[in-house]
Amino acid sequence: MSLFKGLEQIVRCNYPLAGLTWYGIGGPADYLVQPQDVGQLQEVVKRCQDAGVRIYVLGAGSNLLIPDEGVRGVVIKLDGPGFTQMRFDGEQVYAGAGVGLGALVLECVKRGLSGLEGLTGIPGSVGGAVKMNAGGRFGNIGTVIESVTLMDINGQVFQKAKPELSFDYRSSNIASKFILGATMRLASAEPDQVLRSVQEVWIYKKNHQPLDARSCGCAFKNPPGQSAGALIERAGLKGFKVGKAMVSDKHANFIVVEPGCSSKDVLRLMEIIVDRVKGDFGIELQREIEVW
């Protein structure tokens, strides 16, 4: 613990990460660090840099697979008060990286602000959502982003704003290690109208996605002009299992897990899916789930 002398209150050693992910599987991290503000984050990053210790950044764990053996290094989770604030100024909203998408959407409903309804049912945090331009058929977060507050590996805090920002399908041009928060421009609307839109998105997703099972959302990115789920289904893999991991029989681009599942089960199933789809259709699927 000498690496974090004086910061013991925000550091835990050999911490099991499974409970911090939506899959609920995977091994421990050497250190889990939860800075309470930007100053503590800068200090933690400086010490890791000086000691040559690898840094991982953990959001809501909704799109992440942790290896069974865990991760060597420091996992930083930005869920302290300095990273979970929401500020509203008319149609402009600032949300910290640790704000949950569900909480943000609900607050916007109450305030009659439209533009984030498409994020309904996505169990992530603002930081991860901005990094990968989260969304789907009902819209992506990148369309409403005005600027992001970032920090590089040297502890420098700065902003990047449109038109410097670029958002594409499940990607952005944000290269900085840490997203601290984002400012969004929404549109005023009647709260009842925004609520109806949220309900419509939720009903659609509930009918088409296995929201009652443990998953990490879509396992693979859609190839250009194609649906990954449709390709996996056409390859005859709906319901296919490896150990306790299974291709959902409700939506083939979701891999759901049962108690006792290992990360190896999920990884092996993903390999089989990639091989089968490539063999049948000549298309190599790219993972949407992040694997550490």
C-alpha atoms as a printed R data frame, in Angstrom:
    type eleno elety resid chain resno       x       y       z
1   ATOM     1    CA   MET     A     1   0.000   0.000   0.000
2   ATOM     2    CA   SER     A     2   3.039   2.307   0.086
3   ATOM     3    CA   LEU     A     3   2.091   3.313  -3.468
4   ATOM     4    CA   PHE     A     4  -1.001   5.027  -2.052
5   ATOM     5    CA   LYS     A     5   0.269   6.179   1.347
6   ATOM     6    CA   GLY     A     6  -2.097   8.870   2.616
7   ATOM     7    CA   LEU     A     7  -4.877   7.826   0.245
8   ATOM     8    CA   GLU     A     8  -5.871   4.623   2.061
9   ATOM     9    CA   GLN     A     9  -9.485   5.785   2.448
10  ATOM    10    CA   ILE     A    10 -10.079   5.572  -1.321
11  ATOM    11    CA   VAL     A    11  -8.009   2.447  -2.067
12  ATOM    12    CA   ARG     A    12  -8.897  -1.219  -1.699
13  ATOM    13    CA   CYS     A    13  -6.456  -4.048  -2.383
14  ATOM    14    CA   ASN     A    14  -7.116  -7.313  -4.213
15  ATOM    15    CA   TYR     A    15 -10.672  -6.160  -4.858
16  ATOM    16    CA   PRO     A    16 -13.154  -8.545  -6.581
17  ATOM    17    CA   LEU     A    17 -14.408  -6.770  -9.707
18  ATOM    18    CA   ALA     A    18 -17.236  -9.182 -10.593
19  ATOM    19    CA   GLY     A    19 -19.762  -7.268  -8.497
20  ATOM    20    CA   LEU     A    20 -18.952  -4.049 -10.353
21  ATOM    21    CA   THR     A    21 -19.887  -5.431 -13.770
22  ATOM    22    CA   TRP     A    22 -23.245  -6.356 -15.293
23  ATOM    23    CA   TYR     A    23 -21.998  -9.837 -16.159
24  ATOM    24    CA   GLY     A    24 -21.051 -10.370 -12.528
25  ATOM    25    CA   ILE     A    25 -18.028 -12.503 -13.425
26  ATOM    26    CA   GLY     A    26 -14.252 -12.110 -13.455
27  ATOM    27    CA   GLY     A    27 -11.402 -11.928 -10.967
28  ATOM    28    CA   PRO     A    28  -9.906  -9.269  -8.687
29  ATOM    29    CA   ALA     A    29  -7.872  -6.133  -9.335
30  ATOM    30    CA   ASP     A    30  -4.611  -5.487  -7.512
31  ATOM    31    CA   TYR     A    31  -6.082  -2.132  -6.493
32  ATOM    32    CA   LEU     A    32  -9.488  -0.485  -6.825
33  ATOM    33    CA   VAL     A    33  -9.260   3.288  -6.386
34  ATOM    34    CA   GLN     A    34 -12.289   5.579  -6.100
35  ATOM    35    CA   PRO     A    35 -11.131   9.222  -6.168
36  ATOM    36    CA   GLN     A    36 -13.596  11.680  -4.699
37  ATOM    37    CA   ASP     A    37 -12.585  14.608  -6.890
38  ATOM    38    CA   VAL     A    38 -10.266  15.666  -9.698
39  ATOM    39    CA   GLY     A    39  -7.441  16.539  -7.302
40  ATOM    40    CA   GLN     A    40  -7.350  13.006  -5.888
41  ATOM    41    CA   LEU     A    41  -7.571  11.555  -9.389
42  ATOM    42    CA   GLN     A    42  -4.553  13.609 -10.476
43  ATOM    43    CA   GLU     A    43  -2.566  12.420  -7.456
44  ATOM    44    CA   VAL     A    44  -3.452   8.764  -8.058
45  ATOM    45    CA   VAL     A    45  -2.538   8.976 -11.748
46  ATOM    46    CA   LYS     A    46   0.770  10.697 -10.972
47  ATOM    47    CA   ARG     A    47   1.757   7.956  -8.515
48  ATOM    48    CA   CYS     A    48   0.811   5.218 -10.979
49  ATOM    49    CA   GLN     A    49   2.804   6.914 -13.730
50  ATOM    50    CA   ASP     A    50   5.854   7.346 -11.521
51  ATOM    51    CA   ALA     A    51   5.692   3.680 -10.446
52  ATOM    52    CA   GLY     A    52   4.979   2.333 -13.940
53  ATOM    53    CA   VAL     A    53   1.697   0.766 -12.794
54  ATOM    54    CA   ARG     A    54  -0.951   0.101 -15.432
55  ATOM    55    CA   ILE     A    55  -4.241   2.015 -15.132
56  ATOM    56    CA   TYR     A    56  -7.721   0.817 -16.098
57  ATOM    57    CA   VAL     A    57 -10.815   3.032 -15.982
58  ATOM    58    CA   LEU     A    58 -14.063   1.396 -14.885
59  ATOM    59    CA   GLY     A    59 -17.448   2.950 -15.586
60  ATOM    60    CA   ALA     A    60 -20.723   1.192 -14.826
61  ATOM    61    CA   GLY     A    61 -19.293  -2.145 -15.995
62  ATOM    62    CA   SER     A    62 -22.220  -2.590 -18.383
63  ATOM    63    CA   ASN     A    63 -20.087  -3.260 -21.453
64  ATOM    64    CA   LEU     A    64 -17.115  -5.015 -19.894
65  ATOM    65    CA   LEU     A    65 -15.777  -8.538 -19.458
66  ATOM    66    CA   ILE     A    66 -13.186  -9.082 -16.718
67  ATOM    67    CA   PRO     A    67 -10.846 -12.101 -17.147
68  ATOM    68    CA   ASP     A    68 -11.258 -14.920 -14.629
69  ATOM    69    CA   GLU     A    69  -7.730 -14.268 -13.344
70  ATOM    70    CA   GLY     A    70  -8.510 -10.584 -12.769
71  ATOM    71    CA   VAL     A    71  -6.323  -7.634 -13.777
72  ATOM    72    CA   ARG     A    72  -2.887  -6.581 -12.655
73  ATOM    73    CA   GLY     A    73  -2.631  -2.896 -11.910
74  ATOM    74    CA   VAL     A    74  -4.936  -0.135 -10.709
75  ATOM    75    CA   VAL     A    75  -8.626   0.092 -11.587
76  ATOM    76    CA   ILE     A    76  -9.970   3.628 -11.172
77  ATOM    77    CA   LYS     A    77 -13.721   4.087 -10.752
78  ATOM    78    CA   LEU     A    78 -15.026   7.647 -11.058
79  ATOM    79    CA   ASP     A    79 -18.091   7.407  -8.825
80  ATOM    80    CA   GLY     A    80 -17.138   9.967  -6.163
81  ATOM    81    CA   PRO     A    81 -19.023  13.247  -5.603
82  ATOM    82    CA   GLY     A    82 -16.712  15.145  -7.954
83  ATOM    83    CA   PHE     A    83 -17.787  12.932 -10.877
84  ATOM    84    CA   THR     A    84 -21.504  12.370 -10.250
85  ATOM    85    CA   GLN     A    85 -22.922  15.875 -10.488
86  ATOM    86    CA   MET     A    86 -25.645  17.039 -12.851
87  ATOM    87    CA   ARG     A    87 -26.075  20.740 -13.603
88  ATOM    88    CA   PHE     A    88 -28.938  22.253 -15.602
89  ATOM    89    CA   ASP     A    89 -28.971  25.668 -17.251
90  ATOM    90    CA   GLY     A    90 -32.013  26.003 -19.497
91  ATOM    91    CA   GLU     A    91 -31.547  23.531 -22.325
92  ATOM    92    CA   GLN     A    92 -27.886  22.949 -21.470
93  ATOM    93    CA   VAL     A    93 -26.983  20.005 -19.231
94  ATOM    94    CA   TYR     A    94 -23.651  19.048 -17.690
95  ATOM    95    CA   ALA     A    95 -23.288  15.496 -16.365
96  ATOM    96    CA   GLY     A    96 -20.229  14.026 -14.677
97  ATOM    97    CA   ALA     A    97 -18.655  10.835 -15.990
98  ATOM    98    CA   GLY     A    98 -20.033   8.759 -13.122
99  ATOM    99    CA   VAL     A    99 -23.675   9.770 -13.607
100 ATOM   100    CA   GLY     A   100 -25.827   6.786 -14.550
101 ATOM   101    CA   LEU     A   101 -27.654   7.093 -17.860
102 ATOM   102    CA   GLY     A   102 -30.916   6.021 -16.250
103 ATOM   103    CA   ALA     A   103 -30.713   8.779 -13.631
104 ATOM   104    CA   LEU     A   104 -29.843  11.357 -16.303
105 ATOM   105    CA   VAL     A   105 -32.748  10.348 -18.555
106 ATOM   106    CA   LEU     A   106 -35.224  10.466 -15.657
107 ATOM   107    CA   GLU     A   107 -34.033  13.902 -14.543
108 ATOM   108    CA   CYS     A   108 -34.450  15.174 -18.100
109 ATOM   109    CA   VAL     A   109 -37.995  13.785 -18.167
110 ATOM   110    CA   LYS     A   110 -38.841  15.713 -14.982
111 ATOM   111    CA   ARG     A   111 -37.406  18.924 -16.428
112 ATOM   112    CA   GLY     A   112 -39.047  18.562 -19.831
113 ATOM   113    CA   LEU     A   113 -35.800  18.174 -21.767
114 ATOM   114    CA   SER     A   114 -35.786  16.016 -24.883
115 ATOM   115    CA   GLY     A   115 -32.864  14.429 -26.712
116 ATOM   116    CA   LEU     A   116 -31.724  11.547 -24.509
117 ATOM   117    CA   GLU     A   117 -34.783   9.292 -24.703
118 ATOM   118    CA   GLY     A   118 -32.870   6.900 -26.982
119 ATOM   119    CA   LEU     A   119 -30.566   6.032 -24.067
120 ATOM   120    CA   THR     A   120 -33.463   4.502 -22.136
121 ATOM   121    CA   GLY     A   121 -32.595   1.004 -20.969
122 ATOM   122    CA   ILE     A   122 -28.851   1.383 -21.583
123 ATOM   123    CA   PRO     A   123 -27.256   0.584 -18.199
124 ATOM   124    CA   GLY     A   124 -24.077   2.615 -18.552
125 ATOM   125    CA   SER     A   125 -22.529   5.793 -17.193
126 ATOM   126    CA   VAL     A   126 -22.003   9.102 -18.988
127 ATOM   127    CA   GLY     A   127 -18.235   8.623 -19.361
128 ATOM   128    CA   GLY     A   128 -18.500   5.270 -21.090
129 ATOM   129    CA   ALA     A   129 -21.494   6.390 -23.136
130 ATOM   130    CA   VAL     A   130 -19.602   9.393 -24.514
131 ATOM   131    CA   LYS     A   131 -16.470   7.350 -25.257
132 ATOM   132    CA   MET     A   132 -18.348   4.786 -27.369
133 ATOM   133    CA   ASN     A   133 -21.205   7.040 -28.565
134 ATOM   134    CA   ALA     A   134 -23.820   4.871 -26.882
135 ATOM   135    CA   GLY     A   135 -27.260   4.567 -28.390
136 ATOM   136    CA   GLY     A   136 -29.072   2.665 -31.071
137 ATOM   137    CA   ARG     A   137 -32.022   2.904 -33.422
138 ATOM   138    CA   PHE     A   138 -33.569   5.646 -31.259
139 ATOM   139    CA   GLY     A   139 -30.535   7.940 -31.316
140 ATOM   140    CA   ASN     A   140 -26.973   8.282 -30.040
141 ATOM   141    CA   ILE     A   141 -25.578  10.471 -27.278
142 ATOM   142    CA   GLY     A   142 -23.060  12.076 -29.655
143 ATOM   143    CA   THR     A   143 -25.802  14.044 -31.422
144 ATOM   144    CA   VAL     A   144 -26.435  16.201 -28.338
145 ATOM   145    CA   ILE     A   145 -22.853  16.587 -27.033
146 ATOM   146    CA   GLU     A   146 -21.485  20.130 -27.133
147 ATOM   147    CA   SER     A   147 -18.228  19.573 -25.253
148 ATOM   148    CA   VAL     A   148 -16.440  17.090 -23.027
149 ATOM   149    CA   THR     A   149 -14.136  17.684 -20.073
150 ATOM   150    CA   LEU     A   150 -11.083  15.432 -20.271
151 ATOM   151    CA   MET     A   151  -7.909  14.618 -18.381
152 ATOM   152    CA   ASP     A   152  -4.798  13.141 -19.930
153 ATOM   153    CA   ILE     A   153  -2.382  10.690 -18.350
154 ATOM   154    CA   ASN     A   154  -0.224  13.598 -17.146
155 ATOM   155    CA   GLY     A   155  -3.091  15.066 -15.114
156 ATOM   156    CA   GLN     A   156  -3.850  17.941 -17.489
157 ATOM   157    CA   VAL     A   157  -7.555  18.849 -17.521
158 ATOM   158    CA   PHE     A   158  -8.962  20.387 -20.687
159 ATOM   159    CA   GLN     A   159 -12.073  20.641 -22.826
160 ATOM   160    CA   LYS     A   160 -12.771  19.429 -26.315
161 ATOM   161    CA   ALA     A   161 -15.778  20.875 -28.123
162 ATOM   162    CA   LYS     A   162 -17.503  20.564 -31.458
163 ATOM   163    CA   PRO     A   163 -16.399  20.744 -34.227
164 ATOM   164    CA   GLU     A   164 -13.228  19.138 -32.798
165 ATOM   165    CA   LEU     A   165 -15.370  16.268 -31.510
166 ATOM   166    CA   SER     A   166 -16.346  13.505 -33.876
167 ATOM   167    CA   PHE     A   167 -18.837  10.732 -33.136
168 ATOM   168    CA   ASP     A   168 -19.362   7.671 -35.295
169 ATOM   169    CA   TYR     A   169 -21.030   4.290 -34.857
170 ATOM   170    CA   ARG     A   170 -19.957   3.051 -31.396
171 ATOM   171    CA   SER     A   171 -16.888   5.263 -31.458
172 ATOM   172    CA   SER     A   172 -15.551   8.774 -30.965
173 ATOM   173    CA   ASN     A   173 -12.287  10.566 -31.581
174 ATOM   174    CA   ILE     A   174 -11.679  10.997 -27.833
175 ATOM   175    CA   ALA     A   175  -8.233   9.599 -27.114
176 ATOM   176    CA   SER     A   176  -7.779  10.897 -23.552
177 ATOM   177    CA   LYS     A   177  -7.605   8.304 -20.785
178 ATOM   178    CA   PHE     A   178 -10.179  10.048 -18.597
179 ATOM   179    CA   ILE     A   179 -13.539  11.555 -19.503
180 ATOM   180    CA   LEU     A   180 -14.579  13.697 -16.544
181 ATOM   181    CA   GLY     A   181 -17.948  14.902 -17.841
182 ATOM   182    CA   ALA     A   182 -19.940  16.166 -20.799
183 ATOM   183    CA   THR     A   183 -22.063  19.191 -21.667
184 ATOM   184    CA   MET     A   184 -25.150  18.502 -23.775
185 ATOM   185    CA   ARG     A   185 -27.650  20.698 -25.602
186 ATOM   186    CA   LEU     A   186 -31.198  19.359 -25.354
187 ATOM   187    CA   ALA     A   187 -34.595  20.695 -26.460
188 ATOM   188    CA   SER     A   188 -37.458  21.905 -24.286
189 ATOM   189    CA   ALA     A   189 -40.613  19.802 -24.417
190 ATOM   190    CA   GLU     A   190 -43.600  18.898 -22.281
191 ATOM   191    CA   PRO     A   191 -42.537  16.435 -19.551
192 ATOM   192    CA   ASP     A   192 -45.474  14.162 -20.435
193 ATOM   193    CA   GLN     A   193 -44.330  14.056 -24.050
194 ATOM   194    CA   VAL     A   194 -40.735  13.166 -23.063
195 ATOM   195    CA   LEU     A   195 -42.059  10.510 -20.672
196 ATOM   196    CA   ARG     A   196 -44.164   8.949 -23.441
197 ATOM   197    CA   SER     A   197 -41.079   8.751 -25.679
198 ATOM   198    CA   VAL     A   198 -39.096   7.078 -22.885
199 ATOM   199    CA   GLN     A   199 -41.904   4.584 -22.303
200 ATOM   200    CA   GLU     A   200 -42.100   3.738 -26.021
201 ATOM   201    CA   VAL     A   201 -38.340   3.080 -26.188
202 ATOM   202    CA   TRP     A   202 -38.494   0.964 -23.025
203 ATOM   203    CA   ILE     A   203 -41.420  -1.131 -24.286
204 ATOM   204    CA   TYR     A   204 -39.645  -1.758 -27.600
205 ATOM   205    CA   LYS     A   205 -36.437  -2.848 -25.865
206 ATOM   206    CA   LYS     A   206 -38.297  -4.998 -23.346
207 ATOM   207    CA   ASN     A   207 -40.001  -6.831 -26.215
208 ATOM   208    CA   HIS     A   208 -36.858  -7.286 -28.310
209 ATOM   209    CA   GLN     A   209 -33.980  -7.607 -25.844
210 ATOM   210    CA   PRO     A   210 -33.326  -9.969 -22.890
211 ATOM   211    CA   LEU     A   211 -33.477  -7.226 -20.274
212 ATOM   212    CA   ASP     A   212 -34.371  -9.730 -17.540
213 ATOM   213    CA   ALA     A   213 -31.139 -11.735 -18.040
214 ATOM   214    CA   ARG     A   214 -27.523 -10.943 -17.153
215 ATOM   215    CA   SER     A   215 -25.806  -9.582 -20.240
216 ATOM   216    CA   CYS     A   216 -23.571  -6.739 -21.365
217 ATOM   217    CA   GLY     A   217 -25.817  -5.492 -24.158
218 ATOM   218    CA   CYS     A   218 -24.850  -6.118 -27.765
219 ATOM   219    CA   ALA     A   219 -21.830  -8.410 -27.969
220 ATOM   220    CA   PHE     A   220 -20.775  -7.372 -31.484
221 ATOM   221    CA   LYS     A   221 -20.873  -4.221 -33.588
222 ATOM   222    CA   ASN     A   222 -23.140  -4.221 -36.623
223 ATOM   223    CA   PRO     A   223 -21.059  -4.560 -39.816
224 ATOM   224    CA   PRO     A   224 -21.767  -1.819 -42.405
225 ATOM   225    CA   GLY     A   225 -25.207  -2.402 -43.867
226 ATOM   226    CA   GLN     A   226 -25.724  -5.560 -41.791
227 ATOM   227    CA   SER     A   227 -27.206  -6.628 -38.468
228 ATOM   228    CA   ALA     A   228 -24.872  -8.638 -36.256
229 ATOM   229    CA   GLY     A   229 -27.858 -10.224 -34.538
230 ATOM   230    CA   ALA     A   230 -29.400 -11.293 -37.844
231 ATOM   231    CA   LEU     A   231 -26.093 -12.794 -39.021
232 ATOM   232    CA   ILE     A   232 -25.667 -14.761 -35.790
233 ATOM   233    CA   GLU     A   233 -29.253 -15.990 -36.005
234 ATOM   234    CA   ARG     A   234 -28.841 -16.999 -39.667
235 ATOM   235    CA   ALA     A   235 -25.711 -18.915 -38.643
236 ATOM   236    CA   GLY     A   236 -27.965 -21.070 -36.456
237 ATOM   237    CA   LEU     A   237 -26.487 -19.938 -33.148
238 ATOM   238    CA   LYS     A   238 -29.546 -18.636 -31.311
239 ATOM   239    CA   GLY     A   239 -29.658 -20.511 -28.016
240 ATOM   240    CA   PHE     A   240 -26.153 -21.975 -28.532
241 ATOM   241    CA   LYS     A   241 -24.289 -22.508 -25.251
242 ATOM   242    CA   VAL     A   242 -20.730 -22.806 -24.023
243 ATOM   243    CA   GLY     A   243 -20.691 -23.735 -20.358
244 ATOM   244    CA   LYS     A   244 -22.990 -21.242 -18.630
245 ATOM   245    CA   ALA     A   245 -22.849 -18.630 -21.440
246 ATOM   246    CA   MET     A   246 -25.576 -18.627 -24.099
247 ATOM   247    CA   VAL     A   247 -26.585 -16.724 -27.223
248 ATOM   248    CA   SER     A   248 -29.906 -15.208 -26.204
249 ATOM   249    CA   ASP     A   249 -32.937 -16.813 -27.823
250 ATOM   250    CA   LYS     A   250 -34.612 -13.396 -27.738
251 ATOM   251    CA   HIS     A   251 -31.876 -11.373 -29.492
252 ATOM   252    CA   ALA     A   252 -28.919 -13.209 -31.019
253 ATOM   253    CA   ASN     A   253 -26.478 -10.333 -30.462
254 ATOM   254    CA   PHE     A   254 -26.829 -10.675 -26.696
255 ATOM   255    CA   ILE     A   255 -24.747 -13.201 -24.768
256 ATOM   256    CA   VAL     A   256 -26.456 -13.998 -21.485
257 ATOM   257    CA   VAL     A   257 -24.856 -15.753 -18.540
258 ATOM   258    CA   GLU     A   258 -26.119 -18.042 -15.799
259 ATOM   259    CA   PRO     A   259 -24.741 -18.433 -12.254
260 ATOM   260    CA   GLY     A   260 -21.424 -20.247 -12.350
261 ATOM   261    CA   CYS     A   261 -20.444 -18.801 -15.724
262 ATOM   262    CA   SER     A   262 -16.775 -17.981 -16.276
263 ATOM   263    CA   SER     A   263 -15.219 -15.333 -18.480
264 ATOM   264    CA   LYS     A   264 -13.650 -18.178 -20.444
265 ATOM   265    CA   ASP     A   265 -17.156 -19.434 -21.286
266 ATOM   266    CA   VAL     A   266 -18.090 -16.044 -22.726
267 ATOM   267    CA   LEU     A   267 -14.827 -15.632 -24.635
268 ATOM   268    CA   ARG     A   268 -15.057 -19.118 -26.135
269 ATOM   269    CA   LEU     A   269 -18.650 -18.489 -27.202
270 ATOM   270    CA   MET     A   270 -17.633 -15.210 -28.839
271 ATOM   271    CA   GLU     A   271 -14.840 -17.002 -30.729
272 ATOM   272    CA   ILE     A   272 -17.302 -19.599 -32.030
273 ATOM   273    CA   ILE     A   273 -19.711 -16.867 -33.147
274 ATOM   274    CA   VAL     A   274 -16.958 -14.981 -35.000
275 ATOM   275    CA   ASP     A   275 -15.706 -18.156 -36.696
276 ATOM   276    CA   ARG     A   276 -19.187 -19.364 -37.704
277 ATOM   277    CA   VAL     A   277 -20.312 -15.993 -39.116
278 ATOM   278    CA   LYS     A   278 -17.041 -15.561 -41.001
279 ATOM   279    CA   GLY     A   279 -17.274 -19.082 -42.379
280 ATOM   280    CA   ASP     A   280 -20.915 -18.738 -43.435
281 ATOM   281    CA   PHE     A   281 -20.969 -15.157 -44.712
282 ATOM   282    CA   GLY     A   282 -17.352 -13.995 -45.083
283 ATOM   283    CA   ILE     A   283 -17.945 -11.242 -42.516
284 ATOM   284    CA   GLU     A   284 -15.697 -10.867 -39.468
285 ATOM   285    CA   LEU     A   285 -17.646  -9.527 -36.522
286 ATOM   286    CA   GLN     A   286 -15.960  -6.995 -34.232
287 ATOM   287    CA   ARG     A   287 -16.551  -7.122 -30.478
288 ATOM   288    CA   GLU     A   288 -18.608  -4.349 -28.928
289 ATOM   289    CA   ILE     A   289 -17.972  -5.696 -25.420
290 ATOM   290    CA   GLU     A   290 -14.668  -4.478 -23.992
291 ATOM   291    CA   VAL     A   291 -12.413  -7.251 -22.690
292 ATOM   292    CA   TRP     A   292  -9.595  -6.394 -20.269
